Amino acid sequence: MTDASGENLEQRICSIAFALGFDLAGVAPVEPGPDTERLREWVARGYAGSMGWMAARLEERVDPRRVLEGARSALVVGLACDDGCERPPPALRVARYARGDDYHEVLLDRLRAVAAAIEVACGRSVRAKAYVDTGPVAERALAARAGLGWIGKNACLIHPRLGSHVLLGVLLLDLDLAPGTPEPDHCGTCRACLDACPTDAFAAPYVLDARRCIAYTTIEDPGPIPPELRAAHGDRVFGCDVCQDVCPWNRRRARPALSDPLGLHERLAAPREAWCEGTLGWLLAVSEDELTVVTRHSAVRRARWRGLVRNALVAAGNAGDRALAPLVERHARGDDPMLAEHARWALARIAQAEAGAEGRGTRRAD
């Protein structure tokens, strides 16, 4: 059914999403399919690591109709992490999506506004449930169904114009809507993401073993970072963008600056002062109370103080900077066994780097 403007209901709903600040919008069917069924095998192979919540609500992830009774369609929206403008990277190595305000809050607020506007457009009560990376919903699979892009070999959704630095939200609806047209896979023979991964986290193209992924080890897993993966973490203290940064759909595109009348891109892209001016030394010394304040309304809070200090200890060891040793030693003598072990590892790396520098100086003198 079309209105006076010639738009059908699907187009009107997507227009609402665009008007409220989203860059992408499309409709996906909610029936289970091969794309969501693959989650079963992924979890069964142990690739989810310690993320028990993936298995706990697996059936709902496979079949979204279990999440919202009467769900018949899903509106999937996307918002670019940035506005296309160049900004200097923050001093602390934080994943691009986490540099500004918490994307969960930014997108969820907008998505709920979309739901309210849909009711007005339909002229009746509409049952809806909104999720932004917080519930048992396979966002990327639904986004691909809606035609917002394709799932790349790095397991990220890739849009042909915006690349993969796009945040997704899903609004389950009890409306019978026509789905979008899926985008073909454009990865071809490229394997840049697979070859560039610092920890070799891809079991196969399109298959991520989260247990080896820096985004998992620095954020999702509260336990110790496997020693064999620590050197590859480099100076990263929250997340990793390597498999996206090397993707041709991100690197070779000449994307113009995006319109941002509602300031959503600015909220996501503008790095917080703590990440711009903070240092590893600051992160190693910061108190739990202070960090709680600094990470308010920030996605970085997900790693919590203990996780961020653990990550900073690994980064300090990789930096090999003797000036950080006193701060690292404090944690080596502390009461937290996990942080103490990471601190001892870091001190050994710092000593190793110092010995190597002395050896190079001796050779030059000779």
MARRORO-415251 format. One line per 8 residues: their letters; for each residue x, y, z of C-alpha. Coordinates in steps of 0.5 Angstrom, whole numbers, always signed. Layout:
<mifis>
A	X:Y:Z | ...
</mifis>
This chain:
<mifis>
MTDASGEN	+0:+0:+0 | +3:+7:-2 | +1:+14:+1 | +0:+20:-3 | +8:+21:-4 | +8:+15:-7 | +12:+11:-2 | +10:+4:+1
LEQRICSI	+10:+2:+8 | +17:+0:+8 | +20:+6:+4 | +16:+10:+9 | +19:+7:+15 | +26:+7:+12 | +25:+14:+11 | +23:+15:+18
AFALGFDL	+30:+12:+20 | +34:+17:+15 | +30:+23:+18 | +32:+21:+25 | +40:+20:+23 | +41:+13:+21 | +46:+13:+15 | +43:+6:+13
AGVAPVEP	+36:+2:+13 | +33:-4:+11 | +28:-9:+12 | +30:-16:+14 | +25:-23:+14 | +26:-26:+21 | +25:-33:+20 | +31:-38:+21
GPDTERLR	+36:-39:+15 | +42:-42:+14 | +46:-35:+16 | +43:-36:+23 | +43:-43:+23 | +51:-43:+22 | +51:-40:+29 | +50:-47:+32
EWVARGYA	+56:-50:+29 | +60:-43:+31 | +59:-44:+38 | +59:-52:+38 | +67:-51:+36 | +68:-47:+42 | +69:-40:+38 | +65:-36:+42
GSMGWMAA	+70:-37:+48 | +68:-35:+55 | +62:-32:+52 | +57:-36:+55 | +51:-31:+54 | +52:-33:+46 | +50:-41:+48 | +45:-39:+53
RLEERVDP	+40:-36:+48 | +42:-39:+42 | +35:-41:+40 | +33:-34:+40 | +39:-32:+36 | +37:-37:+31 | +30:-35:+30 | +28:-28:+32
RRVLEGAR	+21:-30:+33 | +23:-33:+40 | +25:-26:+42 | +19:-22:+40 | +12:-26:+40 | +9:-24:+33 | +15:-21:+30 | +14:-22:+23
SALVVGLA	+20:-17:+20 | +26:-13:+22 | +28:-6:+21 | +36:-6:+21 | +39:+1:+21 | +47:+3:+21 | +50:+9:+23 | +58:+10:+21
CDDGCERP	+63:+11:+26 | +65:+17:+24 | +63:+23:+19 | +69:+22:+14 | +73:+28:+17 | +80:+26:+18 | +82:+27:+26 | +88:+25:+29
PPALRVAR	+88:+18:+33 | +88:+18:+40 | +94:+17:+44 | +91:+11:+47 | +90:+5:+42 | +82:+5:+43 | +78:+1:+37 | +75:+7:+33
YARGDDYH	+68:+5:+35 | +69:+6:+42 | +73:+13:+42 | +67:+17:+43 | +60:+16:+46 | +57:+10:+48 | +54:+7:+41 | +49:+3:+45
EVLLDRLR	+46:+9:+48 | +47:+13:+42 | +43:+8:+37 | +38:+6:+42 | +36:+12:+43 | +35:+14:+36 | +32:+7:+35 | +26:+8:+40
AVAAAIEV	+25:+14:+37 | +24:+10:+30 | +19:+5:+34 | +15:+11:+36 | +14:+14:+29 | +13:+8:+26 | +6:+7:+30 | +4:+14:+28
ACGRSVRA	+6:+12:+21 | +2:+6:+21 | -4:+9:+25 | -4:+3:+30 | +0:+0:+36 | +6:-3:+33 | +9:-9:+38 | +17:-7:+37
KAYVDTGP	+23:-9:+41 | +30:-5:+40 | +37:-8:+40 | +44:-5:+39 | +49:-11:+40 | +46:-12:+47 | +41:-18:+46 | +40:-25:+43
VAERALAA	+40:-22:+36 | +44:-24:+30 | +45:-16:+27 | +50:-18:+22 | +46:-23:+19 | +40:-19:+19 | +43:-13:+16 | +46:-17:+10
RAGLGWIG	+39:-20:+9 | +36:-13:+9 | +41:-11:+4 | +45:-7:+8 | +52:-10:+5 | +55:-17:+5 | +59:-21:+11 | +66:-20:+9
KNACLIHP	+72:-25:+10 | +73:-21:+16 | +66:-23:+19 | +64:-16:+19 | +58:-13:+15 | +61:-9:+9 | +57:-3:+6 | +60:-2:-1
RLGSHVLL	+60:+6:+0 | +61:+6:+8 | +66:+0:+8 | +65:-4:+15 | +66:+2:+20 | +58:+2:+21 | +55:+0:+28 | +48:-4:+27
GVLLLDLD	+41:-3:+31 | +35:-8:+30 | +28:-6:+31 | +24:-13:+31 | +17:-11:+29 | +10:-15:+28 | +9:-12:+21 | +9:-16:+15
LAPGTPEP	+14:-12:+11 | +17:-14:+4 | +25:-15:+5 | +30:-11:+2 | +35:-15:-4 | +41:-18:-1 | +48:-15:-3 | +53:-20:-7
DHCGTCRA	+59:-22:-4 | +65:-17:-7 | +71:-20:-3 | +73:-24:-9 | +80:-27:-8 | +82:-22:-3 | +85:-24:+3 | +88:-18:+6
CLDACPTD	+84:-18:+13 | +86:-26:+14 | +93:-24:+13 | +94:-18:+17 | +91:-21:+23 | +96:-20:+29 | +94:-26:+32 | +91:-31:+26
AFAAPYVL	+84:-31:+29 | +81:-33:+23 | +80:-41:+23 | +78:-40:+15 | +75:-34:+11 | +69:-31:+14 | +70:-35:+21 | +73:-32:+27
DARRCIAY	+75:-36:+33 | +74:-31:+38 | +79:-34:+43 | +85:-31:+39 | +81:-24:+37 | +84:-18:+40 | +77:-15:+41 | +75:-21:+45
TTIEDPGP	+82:-22:+49 | +82:-14:+51 | +74:-13:+52 | +70:-20:+53 | +74:-24:+56 | +75:-22:+64 | +81:-28:+65 | +88:-27:+63
IPPELRAA	+91:-26:+56 | +94:-32:+53 | +102:-31:+54 | +103:-33:+46 | +98:-28:+44 | +101:-22:+48 | +106:-19:+44 | +101:-19:+38
HGDRVFGC	+97:-14:+42 | +102:-9:+41 | +100:-2:+44 | +92:-4:+44 | +88:-3:+50 | +81:-4:+48 | +79:-7:+41 | +83:-8:+35
DVCQDVCP	+81:-5:+28 | +87:-9:+24 | +82:-13:+19 | +78:-7:+18 | +83:-2:+17 | +87:-6:+11 | +80:-8:+8 | +80:-5:+1
WNRRRARP	+73:-3:+2 | +75:+2:+7 | +82:+4:+5 | +81:+5:-2 | +74:+9:-2 | +74:+16:-3 | +68:+17:+2 | +65:+24:+2
ALSDPLGL	+64:+27:+9 | +57:+25:+11 | +52:+30:+13 | +51:+30:+21 | +45:+35:+22 | +43:+31:+29 | +51:+31:+31 | +50:+23:+32
HERLAAPR	+57:+22:+28 | +60:+27:+32 | +58:+24:+38 | +61:+17:+36 | +67:+20:+32 | +70:+25:+37 | +75:+22:+42 | +74:+23:+49
EAWCEGTL	+80:+27:+53 | +82:+21:+57 | +84:+17:+50 | +87:+23:+47 | +91:+26:+53 | +92:+19:+57 | +98:+15:+57 | +100:+8:+59
GWLLAVSE	+103:+11:+65 | +96:+14:+67 | +92:+8:+65 | +97:+4:+70 | +96:+9:+75 | +89:+11:+75 | +84:+8:+81 | +78:+4:+80
DELTVVTR	+73:+10:+82 | +77:+15:+77 | +76:+10:+71 | +69:+9:+73 | +68:+17:+72 | +72:+17:+66 | +68:+12:+62 | +61:+14:+64
HSAVRRAR	+57:+14:+57 | +63:+10:+54 | +63:+3:+51 | +70:+2:+54 | +67:+1:+61 | +65:-6:+58 | +72:-8:+60 | +72:-5:+67
WRGLVRNA	+78:-3:+71 | +81:-10:+72 | +81:-11:+64 | +84:-5:+62 | +89:-5:+67 | +91:-12:+65 | +91:-9:+57 | +95:-3:+59
LVAAGNAG	+100:-8:+63 | +101:-12:+56 | +102:-6:+52 | +107:-3:+57 | +111:-10:+56 | +111:-9:+49 | +113:-2:+49 | +119:-4:+53
DRALAPLV	+119:+3:+56 | +123:+3:+63 | +120:+9:+65 | +114:+5:+66 | +117:+0:+70 | +115:+3:+77 | +108:+3:+75 | +108:-4:+73
ERHARGDD	+112:-6:+79 | +106:-4:+83 | +102:-9:+80 | +107:-14:+81 | +107:-13:+88 | +99:-12:+88 | +94:-17:+91 | +90:-19:+84
PMLAEHAR	+94:-25:+82 | +92:-24:+75 | +94:-17:+74 | +101:-19:+78 | +102:-25:+73 | +101:-20:+67 | +106:-15:+71 | +111:-20:+72
WALARIAQ	+111:-21:+64 | +111:-14:+63 | +117:-13:+67 | +121:-19:+64 | +119:-16:+57 | +122:-9:+59 | +128:-12:+62 | +129:-16:+55
AEAGAEGR	+128:-9:+51 | +133:-6:+56 | +138:-11:+55 | +137:-11:+47 | +138:-4:+47 | +145:-4:+51 | +147:-10:+47 | +146:-5:+41
GTRRAD	+150:+0:+44 | +156:-4:+45 | +156:-6:+38 | +156:+1:+36 | +162:+3:+40 | +166:-3:+38
</mifis>
